[in-house]
Amino acid sequence: MEEKHKVLSKASLISGFVKSKLLQLQRNPRDAEVRAKLAKMRRGIGEQPGAVPELWDLLFDGLPEELEGRGNDPSRAEKAVYTALTLYALHQQGKDLHSEFMYLENNTLGRAVGQLARKSNGNEEAVIRRFNVVVTSADLTEFSWHLRNIIQLCKRESIPLDYAALARDLYEYQDLNRLDNVRLKWGRDFYRELSYREKDEDEAGTGSKE
């Protein structure tokens, strides 16, 4: 029980840290500075945390001590934070941070992909296949590689994502004892979102008959 509490406490710290970083970016009035930082963040995609010195401040400035690694390798928390923030930069590319902020609280990965499927013009199965590849990845490196494709599609459709929740999920995804719980949550959110479309279609059909 104590170990589970520690995991949940760290997960909460992770989501809070990522949320604060993203809101700092959005509230920064110096647009050119923000665009430059986002470009640097995109260059860090696929790298290990700490490998790109230009991004040290992004990862380590304000990071709670409990999330810091202790050895030569990045901690699970550092990996989760870094992956979420760099993928956010990809998602935000070419969009205004004020009118099209691609961070949206409570729009979890499962919900966002469900919304993507709803907009797929009959290509739901293709979206589901992509999603299955993502969530069955063997490790975080493979996961983030496949997730980029989903992020690009969400960007095209202007579907935002809760990156604070994603960071939390990615932290738990690296824990074999929590992995299936995370997948279960994503699956539930995905099909709950799909059910909204079926409800809309049923209501539209009823309306047309009337």
N, C-alpha and C positions, 0 to 999 in steps of 0.2 A: 504493500500500500504506500509506504514511504517513497519507494522508487518511482511509482506511478505519479505521485504528487510532484516529485522533482521534475519529471518529464513534462508534466502539464505546466508547471511554473516556468520552465525554460521556454516552452512553446509560447506562452503568453508574453514573455519578455521579447521574444523574436518578433511576434506580430506587432507589438507596440513600437519596437525600434524601426521596423520597416515602414510602418505607417508614418512615423515622425519624419523619416528621411524623405518620403514622397511628398508630404505636405510642405516641407521646407523648400523643395524644388518648386512646387506650384506657387508658393507665396513669395518667392524671390522676384522682386520687380525688375531685375536686370536680365532681360530675356536673352541677350547674346551670351551672357555667362552661363545661363541654364542650358542653352542649346549646345554650348561647348562641352559642358559636363555630361550631357546625355550622349554626345558623340563618343566621349572617352569611355563611358559605361558600355556602350555597344561594342567597342573594341575589346572589352574584357570578356565578352561572351565566350564560353567554352574554356576559359583559362581557370587555373586554380586560384582561390582567394589568396591575395598577397603577391601574386605573380606579376601584376601590373602596378608599379609604384604610383602611377597617377591616380589610382583608385584606392589607395590606402586610407585617405580621409573618409571616403564613402563608407568603407567597411569598419574602420576602427575608431573613428571619431564619435564618441558617445556610446560605443558598444558596451553594454553591461558586462561587468567583470565575469559574471557567471557564464557568459557565452563564449569567452575567449578560450582558445586552445592552450594547452599546457606544454606540448612538445613541439617537434619540428613540423608536424602536419596540422592542417586546419581542422578545427573541431566540426562536428556535425552542424552545430548552430551557425558557424561562420560560412560553411558551404551553403546552407539553406538561405541565409540572408543574401549572400553574394549572388547566388543563382537567381533569386527573385528580383533583385534590384537591376541586374544587367538585362534580364528578359523584359522587365518593364520598359527599359530604355528603348529596346527594339519595338515594343508595342506603341510607344509614344511617338516614334519617329514620324515626322511630317505632319503632326497634329498639334493644335494649339492647346497648351496646358490649362487654359482657362475655359474654353468652350468645348474642348474634347479631351478632358482629363481621363486617361485610360486606366486609372485606379478608381474602382467603385466598391465601397464597402459592402460586404454580404453577397457580392456577385462571385461566388466561388468558382473554382475551375470546372466543376461538374455543371453548374448552372450556365456558365459562359459557353461551354461546348454544346450544351443543350440548345441555347439560343442560336448558336452557329448552325446546328442541325435544322432548326426551325426555318432558317433563312436559306437553306441549301437547295431549294427548288426541286425537291424530289430526290436529292442525293444524300439522304440521311445515312444510308448504309456506308457510304464512303467516309462520312464524318465519324461514324461509329468505329469503323476499322482503324482510322487514324488514332482515335482516342484509346482504343484497346491496345494499340502498339505503345502508346505513351505510358499507360498505367501498368503495363506488364513488363516494363523495362527492368533489367537486372540490377541496375544501380543508378545513382543520381546523375552520373555523367551521361549515360545512355538516355535517361529520362529527359534531361534538359535538351539534348540533341533533338529528340523527336518532338518535344514540346514547342520548339521554335516554329515548326510547320503550323501547329495549331495557333500560335501567337500571330503569325503572319496572316492567317485567315481571319482571325478575330480583328486584327487591325484593318483589314480590307473592309470588313462589315461594320467597323466602328463599335465593336462589342467590348466594353471594358472588363476588367478583371480585378478581383480583390487580391492584390499582391501581398498584403500583410497576412491574409489567410493562407495564401499559397506558400509563403515562407514557413509558416507554422506547419503546414502539411508536409513540406519537403523535409523538415526536421524529423517529423515522426516517420516519414517514408523510409528514412535510413535506419530505423529501428525495426528489426524483424518482428518484435513483439507487438508493434503498432501498425505495421505495414497493411495488414488486411483490414484494419479499422479505417485507415485512410482511404483505401480503395472502395470500401463499402460506402463511405460518405460521398465520394465522388459519383459512384454509380447511382445512389439515391437521388442526389441533386440533379444529375443528368436526366434521368427518366421522369422526375417530377416536372422538370422544365418542359420536356417533350409533351407531357400530359396536358399542359396549358394549351398547346396548339390543337390537340385533339378536341379539347373542350371548346375552343374558339370555332373550329370547323363544324362541330355539332350545332353550336348556337347559330352559326351562319346558315347551315342547312335548314334548321328549323325556321329561321327568319324568311328564307326564300320560299318555303312552302306556304307560309302565311301570306 
